[in-house]
């Protein structure tokens, strides 16, 4: 083959080779698992618009089978997109839902980037009867890198009779586990919540 002809062949075939390589790199994404999980067609169309990959489809299926609402799952994927990430927290969403957290709380934890990182403890806290409001308050402190009481400390304060409003206020003031022990001690000594709040000003 003459040099000029060889160059012409390369010039013609190179774009074709690049096109074929690109085609092979494009992942075929199947929404069939969502159909099998009972997801309504209208939500499947919303998922398609979010440019999901197969791994994300599998995560959504986990969440749906765990009882998380379809609309909530769409919001979770949208939240991941807003964070420049892929949704990978299907198991976590199902776990906190099973513990009794409402779907809006599940989304709020995801927005705080605390759903996957903290789902196990959040579920354990919820099972003690602690409300979603307290869990979100703790998640906000954790997300900000601030001290926050553990689930055991929250349960002890609740059992000692500290009101939910006071617990939320104390959490927002940077209450630590050591501080929580002091709160429980004071409450058992008959201190009122107003007195306790004065002893633990914002840090």
N, C-alpha and C positions, 0 to 999 in steps of 0.2 A: 504494500500500500504506500502510495506517495505521501510525503510529509504533509502536503496541503490537504489531501483527502483525509488523512488521519486526524488533522486538526478539526476538519469539518464534522467528522463523525463524533468526536469528543464534544464539540460545541452543541450538537443536536441531542446527544444522549445524556449529557450532564444534567440538564434541567429535568429530564424525564426521571433520572435516577433520584434526584432530590425530591421530586414530587412523590415517587413511590415510597421513599423513606419517611416522608411526612405522613403519608397515609397510614403506614404501619405504626407510627408513633401516636396516632389518634386513637384513643380508647373508645371502644363501643360501650355505651352505657345503657344498661337494661333497666327499665322501670317495672319489669314484670314482678320482681319481689315485692314491690309496693302494692301491686294489684292483688297478689296472693295474700298480703297482710290485711287486705280489706280497705285500703286507702281509697277514698273517693276520687273519681276521675278529675274533678276540678282541682283538687290538691296536687294530684300527679302532674297536671299541667303547670302548676306553680313551681313544683320541684324541677321540672324540665327547664323552666326559665332561669333557674339559679345555676345552671351549668354544673350539675353535680357529677361526681365520678362514682364508680361502682362501690367503693369503700364507704362513701357517704350514704348511698342508698341502703347499704347493709346496716349502718348505724341508725338511720331513721327507722328501719324495720324493727330494730331492737327497742327503740323508744316507743313506737306504736304498739308493739306486742306487750310492752310493759304498762300500757294504759295511758301514755301521754297523748293528748289530743292532736289531731292532724294539723290544725291551725297553729298549735304551739310548736310542732315540729318544723313547720315552715319558718316560724319566727326564729327558732334555734339555728337553722341553716343561714337565715339572713343575718343573724347576729355574728355568726362565724365569718360571713363575708365582710361584714363591717370591720372585723378584726383582722382582715387579710388572712384568713385561715380556712381550713376545711373542717366540717363538722365531724367530730370524732368522739362524741360523748353520749352515745345512745344508751349504753349501760348505766352511766351516771344519772341520766335523766330518768330512766326507768326506776332506778333505786330510790331516788328522792321522792318520786311520785308514789311509789309503793309505801314509803314511810308516811305519806299523808300531805306532802307539800303540794300546794295548789299550782296549777300550770303557770300562772303569772309569776309566781315565785321562782319556778324553775328557770324561766326566761331571765329573770332579774339576776339570778346567780350566774347564768351564762354571760350576761352583759358585764358582770363584775369579774369575769374570768375565774370564778370560784366553783363552777359546776363540777368540772373534772377533778380539780385539785382538792376539793373539800367535801365531795358528795357523801363519802362514808360517814364522816363525823356529823355532817348536817342531818343525814338520815337518822343517826343515833340520837341526836338532840331532839329531833321532831318526835321520836318515839317516846320521849319522856313527858310529852304533853306540852312542850315549849312551842309557842306560836311561830308562824312564818315571819311575823314582824321582828321577833327577836333574832331569828336565824339570819334575816337580811341585815339587821343592824351589825351582827358579828361579822358577816361576810364583808361588809363595807370597811370595817376596821382592818380585817385581814388583807383586803385588796389594797389598802393604803399602806400596808406594812406596819401597822400599829398593833400594840398589845390588845389581846381580846381574851376573855375568859373561855375556858374549855367547856365542853358539854357537861361534864361532871359538876363544874362550878355553877353553871347556869341552873342545873337541876337542884343543887343544894340551896341556892338562893330562892328558887321557886318554892321548894318544900318548906323553907323557913318562913315563908309568908311575904316575901318581898314582892310588891306588885309588878306586873309586866311593864307598866309605864316607867317605873323606877329602874328596873333592870335595863331597859332600852336606853334610858338617860345615862346610867352608869357605864354601859358599854360604849356609848358615844364619848364618854369622858376618859376613855383609855383604861378601863378597869382591867387589872391583871388577875390571875388565879389567886395570888397572895392577898390582893385587895378583896377578892370575893370571899375568902375565908374570914376576913375581918368584918365584912358586911353581915355574913351569917351569924357570927358571934354577937354582934350588936343587935341584930334582929331578935335573936333568942333571949337577949337581956331586956327586951321590951322596947327597944328604940323604935321610933316611928320613922317611916320612909323619909319624911322631910328632914329629920335630924341626920339620917345616914347620908343624904345628898350633900348636906353642909360639910360633912367630914371628908367627902371625896369630890373636891372641886375639879373642874376640867384641867387636864395636864397640858 
